[in-house]
Amino acid sequence: MQHARPFILVLLALLVATAPSARAVTIATLGDSYSDEYAIKSTRNNHRNWIEQLAAVGSVNFGNPSGNPTQYQYNFALSGATTNDALLTQLPSLLGPNNDDPGHSNLFFADYVVIDIGLNDYHGLTGGSPMTPQTYIDIGNANAAVTAATIGGFGPGEGGILGNIKSLIDIIRAADPGKRIVLANIADWRATRPFRQARIDTAFDIDFTGTGGSDNALLRQQVYFTIRQANADLAAYANSIGIPVVNKFLLLNKAAKRSIPLTMEDRIEFKNEPDITGIQGGAYDLWADGLHPGTAFNGLYANAIIAALNGYYGEELDYLTSQQIIAGYLGAADLPTLPLHSAWDFSRYVIAPEIPLALTPALSLDAIPEPTSALSLLTAGALLSMCQGRDVAIPHRC
């Protein structure tokens, strides 16, 4: 027995030495400009969004076609996309054949699908130049018909934000009942600079003067309440089917309301006004261009995504450090590796389902149908079913 202890210690040492490190997970994304790569957008290309920051550290894979690090194979998000665009354009790409392996679908290679869409449904941009965010103004002025059509519901044929997101999830789970999904809720556009200042944004050719800015309290409050209600409905639905929700609404508002230090030691703080040149705030700007969050916020948002994967799905992914976040800003000075400020408890920004994970379907790659005529019929049939009974004259509907 005296010789057993050294043997056990050696065995334990071998087990530790050969134990696999935490795996890199693959994420596919359906979304809008908050997820579309910043590096190829001239108005925000000094900054890096949450996908680019996570891909840079290597713990999350988004694909990398043709060696191009700015257009990720499994990121189907596109600037300006609505929930209807995600349903009719991005989803078929997710379910379609993989470029490198046409015998399998893109969905086959994704451990997770992040759905981050809905904000652009509030635009309803008019034609002409500059454009007007008419839907936002109509909702702000308590136009019940526009509000109902935009938000929608979960019933048959209701559509809108809620119905389209439900349809995205239904079709993904029809393709793979065990696919793991993370849902982000809708951010509060009242916090963005053009809405607050009620000006014409020349970078995007949008006239925000009709929103009334910070002075139009009634319009802003009405929009706030409708977004809050839509988010509450999304959270309740996600809870009922076992999907965690990243509370982007709360995270953005916490960051926008006050200057919050990024680290304990050096008090790096957000700048609420964008400075694309980097002379004043640079990496620490809350906004990259007034409408889209800058590098610092995107790093925090990336960590909220990680919190959902770790806390609910049991991954062991590392959070981005302050140094890694700031390094996402093009040309930013190097920082010492410092812990994030204790105010950022990222689990606070995840609405975790009450349903135990053990009762939700397990991830099963074998269950995923491949891109065949049967899968095409499944998608087409589901989309046709969702469009039945809808008023085609309503924007953003089938």
HELIX and SHEET records of a PDB file:
HELIX    1   1 ALA A    4  THR A   18  1                                  15    
HELIX    2   2 TYR A   38  ILE A   40  5                                   3    
HELIX    3   3 TRP A   50  VAL A   57  1                                   8    
HELIX    4   4 PRO A   65  GLY A   67  5                                   3    
HELIX    5   5 THR A   83  ASP A   85  1                                   3    
HELIX    6   6 ALA A   86  GLN A   90  3                                   5    
HELIX    7   7 LEU A   91  LEU A   95  1                                   5    
HELIX    8   8 ASN A  106  PHE A  109  1                                   4    
HELIX    9   9 LEU A  119  TYR A  122  5                                   4    
HELIX   10  10 GLN A  134  GLY A  140  1                                   7    
HELIX   11  11 ALA A  144  ILE A  151  1                                   8    
HELIX   12  12 GLY A  160  ALA A  175  1                                  16    
HELIX   13  13 TRP A  189  ALA A  191  5                                   3    
HELIX   14  14 ARG A  193  GLN A  197  1                                   5    
HELIX   15  15 THR A  209  THR A  211  5                                   3    
HELIX   16  16 GLY A  213  ASP A  215  5                                   3    
HELIX   17  17 ALA A  217  ILE A  241  1                                  25    
HELIX   18  18 LYS A  248  LYS A  257  1                                  10    
HELIX   19  19 GLY A  282  TYR A  284  5                                   3    
HELIX   20  20 THR A  295  GLY A  311  1                                  17    
HELIX   21  21 SER A  322  ILE A  326  1                                   5    
HELIX   22  22 PHE A  346  TYR A  349  5                                   4    
HELIX   23  23 LEU A  357  LEU A  359  5                                   3    
HELIX   24  24 LEU A  365  ALA A  367  5                                   3    
HELIX   25  25 SER A  373  CYS A  387  1                                  15    
SHEET    1   A 6 VAL A  60  ASN A  61  0                                        
SHEET    2   A 6 VAL A  25  GLY A  31  1                                        
SHEET    3   A 6 TYR A 112  ASP A 116  1                                        
SHEET    4   A 6 ARG A 180  ALA A 184  1                                        
SHEET    5   A 6 VAL A 245  VAL A 246  1                                        
SHEET    6   A 6 VAL A 350  ILE A 351 -1                                        
SHEET    1   B 2 ILE A 200  ASP A 201  0                                        
SHEET    2   B 2 ILE A 206  ASP A 207 -1                                        
END                                                                             
